[in-house]
Structures are given as structure tokens and as C-alpha cells.
Amino acid sequence: MGGAPFVTRFAPSPTGLLHRGHAFSALTAFAAAQETGGRFLLRIEDIDAGRCRPEFETAIKDDLTWLGLTWEEPVLRQSERLGAYGAALEDLRARGLLYRCFRTRKATLDDIGRAPHCVADRLTPGPLPSDEEARLLAEERPFAWRLSLAAAERAVGGFSTLNFREEGAGSEGQHGAIAARPALSGDVILARKDLGVSYHLAVVVDDAWQGVTHVIRGCDLFAAAHTQRLLQALLDLPTPVYHHHPLLLRPDGKRFAKRDTAETLADLRARGVTAAALRAELRV
């Protein structure tokens, strides 16, 4: 992961307390920045207003400080960047790259759940006929903005022009020069009234704005790089180098997750575990 300048980030969402998996990811990114004499940023991804809590943001900073991490100030909070995301969304909409999707959130999630291996045609409903769309708008039905893969492919001159560099490994061991395959995720949702803009849109806008050169994160997010590479091309943003690391797994072989009853970093501190001991356990 050499080269200069080197800028990376750890970007948690304040929707719960951090656990060992978060510690491993944050320490991996921090170590990479230190090894290259680069910069390490903390970004709080708090655009999901319904689930994010100020107390979790405070806990994140306490946990990272306990681990011995330092970062540049001020910390970017995505809730303060909504105007930038809105401008990017409007740019895509004005160029005919988005369409309204009136499917309910539940229906969308149900379709995703039924689609083995993210079959694209299950996730690509396509725009409605104009008269049907007009009727639903008149009824004030809620809708999401989806990215049209067909329009996006024309805009970039074909997906074969898109690639990114992977210095770690994807979920199936992918490494090196990777041909981007945005169709794997279908027509992704980029904005919805109840959630605002999507993770995909916010992250590419912020990585470019902060000058992030290396995105270091878990291999469970490797698939997201394909969609994000397309958005970078559409918005004329630079493409960082990606380094996806293995996931830290629990003794039962499952990944750590906030929704589980996994032991948090706060729990570890409470029972006397030191940061040095945890770092030795994680080998970071």
C-alpha cells in the first residue's frame, strides 16, 4: 500500500457500540497510515437519522482513543454534508441518469432477500410509464431515486472502461486490477426520503472531498466498490486504491455485528482488558 500522498479513513456509523471487528478495521487503517507517513481520518457516517445517536458517536471516539488512535480535526460528520450530496444527486438527475421507483422499502428488501447472489434483474425494476408515474406523483406516493444502469453505461462509454485497483483481497480472493461490474447490484437506490442519500453516494463524494487515496475496509464491502467506481466515473471523481481486509470472526465462525450480543470494546475495558492486550490479540 505504498505511495504518496497516502490518506485513509475509518468511517463508522454511530448506530451502536464498537466491537473487536471495528477495532481490527480501525487499527489496520491506522497502521497503514503510520507505515507510509500518511494521514488518518475519522469520519462519522451519521446520515441515518433514525438510528444514529450522539451517545454512540461519543463512545466511538472514546473507544478509538483507548486503542491509541489519533486523527485529524475537525472530524467530518455526514449529517453536515447533506448539501454536497444533494448537489451530486441533482447532477445525476439532471443528466437523465436516475428514475423514480415507487416500490416500498419492504418490497425492495423482500426482492433482495429472494435474489440469489444479487441477481441484477431482481434489483432493476426500471422506470414506470410516464402516465403511471404521473398518477403516483399526484397521489403523493413516496419514491426513491434509482440509478439507471442502462443510462449510466451509455454515459461512461461502456462498463469495460471502468476498473479499480485492489491491494487486499475481495470476498473471493480478488486482487490487483479489477474490472468493475456495476451490474452485480442492479439499479441501486441513491436516495430515499426516509433515509436521505445512500451510503454509496455519500461515501464517494466524501472520499473525493477529503482526498482519500486508499480505502481500507472489510472484504464484506468489496462488492460496493463496483458501484462506487461507476459513481466516481459519472461524477468525475478520483478513484482511490482499495484494500479490503479479512473479517475478524467470532469463535463460532460468524462475523461480529452490532445487532448481536457481541462483547463491545466498552465491555472489554470494564473487565480490565488493556488496549495493548487487545492489539496483541488482533495482531495489529
C-alpha positions as CSV (number, residue, x, y, z in Angstrom):
1,M,0.0,0.0,0.0
2,G,2.9,2.3,-0.7
3,G,3.0,5.6,-2.5
4,A,2.5,9.2,-1.5
5,P,0.4,11.0,-0.6
6,F,-1.4,8.5,1.5
7,V,-4.7,9.3,3.1
8,T,-7.1,6.8,4.6
9,R,-10.0,6.8,6.9
10,F,-12.1,4.9,9.4
11,A,-15.8,5.7,8.9
12,P,-18.1,4.1,11.4
13,S,-21.9,4.8,11.8
14,P,-23.0,5.8,15.3
15,T,-25.7,3.2,15.5
16,G,-24.2,1.1,18.3
17,L,-21.1,0.4,20.2
18,L,-17.9,-0.7,18.6
19,H,-16.6,-4.3,18.9
20,R,-13.5,-6.3,18.1
21,G,-14.3,-6.2,14.4
22,H,-14.4,-2.4,14.4
23,A,-11.1,-2.3,16.3
24,F,-9.4,-4.6,13.8
25,S,-10.5,-2.4,10.9
26,A,-9.6,0.9,12.5
27,L,-6.2,-0.4,13.7
28,T,-5.5,-1.8,10.2
29,A,-6.2,1.6,8.6
30,F,-4.3,3.5,11.2
31,A,-1.2,1.2,10.9
32,A,-1.2,1.6,7.2
33,A,-1.2,5.4,7.5
34,Q,1.6,5.3,10.1
35,E,3.8,2.9,8.0
36,T,3.6,5.3,5.0
37,G,3.9,8.6,6.9
38,G,0.4,9.3,5.7
39,R,-2.8,10.8,7.1
40,F,-5.5,9.0,9.1
41,L,-9.0,10.5,9.2
42,L,-12.1,9.7,11.2
43,R,-15.4,10.2,9.5
44,I,-18.8,9.8,11.3
45,E,-21.3,8.4,8.8
46,D,-24.5,9.6,10.5
47,I,-26.9,10.2,7.7
48,D,-29.4,7.6,9.0
49,A,-31.0,10.0,11.5
50,G,-33.5,7.3,12.7
51,R,-30.7,5.0,14.0
52,C,-27.8,7.3,14.8
53,R,-27.3,8.5,18.3
54,P,-25.0,11.2,19.8
55,E,-24.0,8.9,22.6
56,F,-22.7,6.3,20.2
57,E,-20.6,9.0,18.4
58,T,-19.1,9.9,21.8
59,A,-18.5,6.2,22.5
60,I,-16.7,5.7,19.2
61,K,-14.2,8.5,19.9
62,D,-13.7,7.1,23.5
63,D,-13.0,3.6,22.1
64,L,-10.6,4.8,19.4
65,T,-8.7,7.0,21.9
66,W,-8.5,4.0,24.3
67,L,-7.0,2.0,21.4
68,G,-4.3,4.6,21.0
69,L,-5.6,6.1,17.7
70,T,-5.3,9.7,16.8
71,W,-6.9,11.5,13.9
72,E,-7.1,14.9,12.2
73,E,-9.6,17.5,13.4
74,P,-12.3,18.6,12.7
75,V,-14.0,15.2,12.2
76,L,-16.3,15.1,9.2
77,R,-19.9,14.3,10.1
78,Q,-22.0,13.3,7.1
79,S,-25.1,14.9,8.6
80,E,-23.4,18.3,8.0
81,R,-22.7,17.5,4.3
82,L,-26.2,17.0,3.0
83,G,-25.9,19.9,0.6
84,A,-23.0,18.3,-1.1
85,Y,-24.8,15.0,-1.5
86,G,-27.9,16.8,-2.8
87,A,-25.9,18.6,-5.4
88,A,-24.4,15.3,-6.7
89,L,-27.8,13.8,-6.8
90,E,-29.2,16.7,-8.7
91,D,-26.4,16.5,-11.2
92,L,-27.2,12.8,-11.9
93,R,-30.9,13.5,-12.1
94,A,-30.5,16.5,-14.5
95,R,-28.5,14.2,-16.8
96,G,-31.2,11.6,-17.0
97,L,-29.3,9.0,-15.0
98,L,-31.9,8.5,-12.3
99,Y,-35.5,7.4,-12.2
100,R,-38.2,7.3,-9.6
101,C,-39.0,4.0,-8.0
102,F,-42.3,3.7,-6.1
103,R,-41.7,0.3,-4.7
104,T,-42.0,0.3,-0.9
105,R,-38.9,-0.3,1.2
106,K,-40.3,-3.6,2.4
107,A,-40.9,-4.8,-1.2
108,T,-37.3,-3.8,-2.2
109,L,-35.8,-5.6,0.8
110,D,-38.0,-8.7,0.1
111,D,-36.8,-8.8,-3.5
112,I,-33.2,-8.5,-2.4
113,G,-33.8,-11.4,0.0
114,R,-35.2,-13.6,-2.7
115,A,-32.5,-12.8,-5.2
116,P,-29.7,-15.4,-5.0
117,H,-26.3,-13.9,-5.4
118,C,-27.9,-10.5,-6.1
119,V,-29.3,-11.4,-9.4
120,A,-29.4,-8.0,-11.2
121,D,-32.8,-8.3,-12.9
122,R,-34.5,-8.7,-9.5
123,L,-33.0,-5.4,-8.4
124,T,-33.7,-3.5,-11.6
125,P,-37.4,-2.6,-11.7
126,G,-36.9,0.1,-14.4
127,P,-38.8,3.4,-14.8
128,L,-42.6,3.4,-14.9
129,P,-44.6,4.5,-18.0
130,S,-45.0,8.3,-17.8
131,D,-48.7,8.2,-17.2
132,E,-48.4,5.7,-14.3
133,E,-45.6,7.8,-12.8
134,A,-47.7,11.0,-13.1
135,R,-50.6,9.2,-11.3
136,L,-48.5,8.1,-8.4
137,L,-46.9,11.5,-8.1
138,A,-50.4,13.1,-8.0
139,E,-51.3,10.7,-5.2
140,E,-48.1,11.9,-3.4
141,R,-46.8,8.3,-3.2
142,P,-43.3,8.1,-1.7
143,F,-40.5,7.1,-4.0
144,A,-36.7,6.5,-4.2
145,W,-34.3,7.7,-6.8
146,R,-32.6,4.7,-8.5
147,L,-29.5,4.9,-10.7
148,S,-30.3,3.6,-14.2
149,L,-27.6,1.2,-15.2
150,A,-28.6,1.4,-18.9
151,A,-28.2,5.2,-18.9
152,A,-25.1,5.1,-16.8
153,E,-23.4,2.7,-19.1
154,R,-24.1,5.0,-22.1
155,A,-22.8,7.9,-20.1
156,V,-19.4,6.4,-19.4
157,G,-19.0,4.7,-22.8
158,G,-19.4,1.2,-21.5
159,F,-18.6,-0.5,-18.3
160,S,-15.5,-2.1,-19.9
161,T,-13.8,1.3,-19.4
162,L,-14.1,1.0,-15.6
163,N,-11.6,-0.7,-13.3
164,F,-10.0,-0.2,-9.8
165,R,-7.0,-1.5,-8.0
166,E,-7.4,-3.9,-5.1
167,E,-4.3,-4.2,-2.9
168,G,-6.0,-6.5,-0.4
169,A,-8.4,-9.2,-1.4
170,G,-12.1,-9.4,-2.2
171,S,-14.5,-11.9,-0.7
172,E,-13.4,-14.5,-3.3
173,G,-9.7,-13.5,-3.2
174,Q,-9.9,-10.9,-6.0
175,H,-6.6,-8.9,-6.1
176,G,-4.8,-6.5,-8.4
177,A,-6.5,-4.8,-11.4
178,I,-10.3,-5.4,-11.1
179,A,-12.8,-4.8,-13.9
180,A,-15.7,-3.0,-12.3
181,R,-19.0,-4.8,-12.6
182,P,-21.7,-2.4,-11.5
183,A,-24.5,-4.7,-12.9
184,L,-23.9,-7.0,-9.9
185,S,-26.0,-4.7,-7.8
186,G,-28.6,-3.7,-10.4
187,D,-30.1,-0.2,-10.3
188,V,-29.1,0.8,-6.8
189,I,-31.1,3.3,-4.8
190,L,-29.2,6.6,-4.3
191,A,-31.8,8.5,-2.3
192,R,-34.9,7.8,-0.3
193,K,-37.0,10.3,1.7
194,D,-36.9,8.2,4.9
195,L,-33.1,7.7,4.8
196,G,-31.8,10.6,2.7
197,V,-29.0,9.8,0.3
198,S,-27.5,6.3,0.2
199,Y,-24.1,5.1,1.5
200,H,-22.8,4.7,-2.0
201,L,-23.3,8.3,-3.0
202,A,-22.2,9.9,0.3
203,V,-19.0,7.8,0.5
204,V,-17.7,8.6,-3.0
205,V,-18.5,12.4,-2.6
206,D,-16.7,12.4,0.8
207,D,-13.7,10.3,-0.2
208,A,-13.1,12.7,-3.1
209,W,-13.6,15.9,-0.9
210,Q,-11.3,14.6,1.8
211,G,-8.6,13.5,-0.7
212,V,-8.8,9.9,0.4
213,T,-6.2,7.9,-1.6
214,H,-6.7,4.5,0.0
215,V,-10.0,2.9,1.2
216,I,-9.2,0.3,3.8
217,R,-12.2,-1.7,5.0
218,G,-13.6,-5.3,5.4
219,C,-14.0,-7.6,2.5
220,D,-17.7,-7.7,3.0
221,L,-17.8,-4.3,1.3
222,F,-15.8,-5.4,-1.8
223,A,-19.0,-5.6,-3.9
224,A,-19.7,-2.0,-3.0
225,A,-16.5,-0.9,-4.8
226,H,-18.1,-1.9,-8.2
227,T,-21.0,0.6,-7.7
228,Q,-18.8,3.2,-6.2
229,R,-16.4,3.0,-9.2
230,L,-19.3,3.8,-11.5
231,L,-20.4,6.8,-9.4
232,Q,-16.8,8.1,-9.4
233,A,-16.8,8.0,-13.2
234,L,-20.3,9.6,-13.5
235,L,-19.4,12.4,-11.1
236,D,-15.8,12.9,-12.5
237,L,-14.3,12.0,-9.1
238,P,-10.9,10.3,-8.5
239,T,-10.8,6.6,-7.8
240,P,-8.9,5.6,-4.6
241,V,-6.9,2.4,-4.2
242,Y,-8.9,-0.2,-2.4
243,H,-7.6,-2.6,0.3
244,H,-10.2,-5.0,1.6
245,H,-9.1,-6.9,4.6
246,P,-10.4,-10.2,6.0
247,L,-13.2,-10.0,8.5
248,L,-12.5,-10.7,12.1
249,L,-14.7,-13.7,13.1
250,R,-16.2,-14.8,16.4
251,P,-15.2,-18.2,17.8
252,D,-18.4,-19.7,16.2
253,G,-17.2,-18.5,12.8
254,K,-19.7,-15.7,12.4
255,R,-18.8,-12.1,11.8
256,F,-19.0,-9.6,14.6
257,A,-22.1,-7.4,14.2
258,K,-23.7,-4.6,16.3
259,R,-27.0,-6.3,16.3
260,D,-25.6,-9.4,18.0
261,T,-24.7,-9.6,21.7
262,A,-21.0,-9.4,20.8
263,E,-18.7,-8.1,23.5
264,T,-18.1,-4.4,22.9
265,L,-14.9,-2.5,23.4
266,A,-16.6,-0.8,26.4
267,D,-17.2,-4.3,27.9
268,L,-13.6,-5.2,27.4
269,R,-12.4,-2.1,29.2
270,A,-14.9,-2.7,32.0
271,R,-13.4,-6.1,32.7
272,G,-9.9,-4.8,32.7
273,V,-8.6,-5.7,29.3
274,T,-5.9,-3.3,28.2
275,A,-5.6,-1.8,24.7
276,A,-2.2,-3.4,24.4
277,A,-3.6,-6.8,25.1
278,L,-6.4,-6.4,22.6
279,R,-3.9,-5.1,19.9
280,A,-1.7,-8.2,20.6
281,E,-4.8,-10.4,20.3
282,L,-5.7,-8.8,17.0
283,R,-2.1,-8.8,15.8
284,V,-2.4,-5.2,14.5
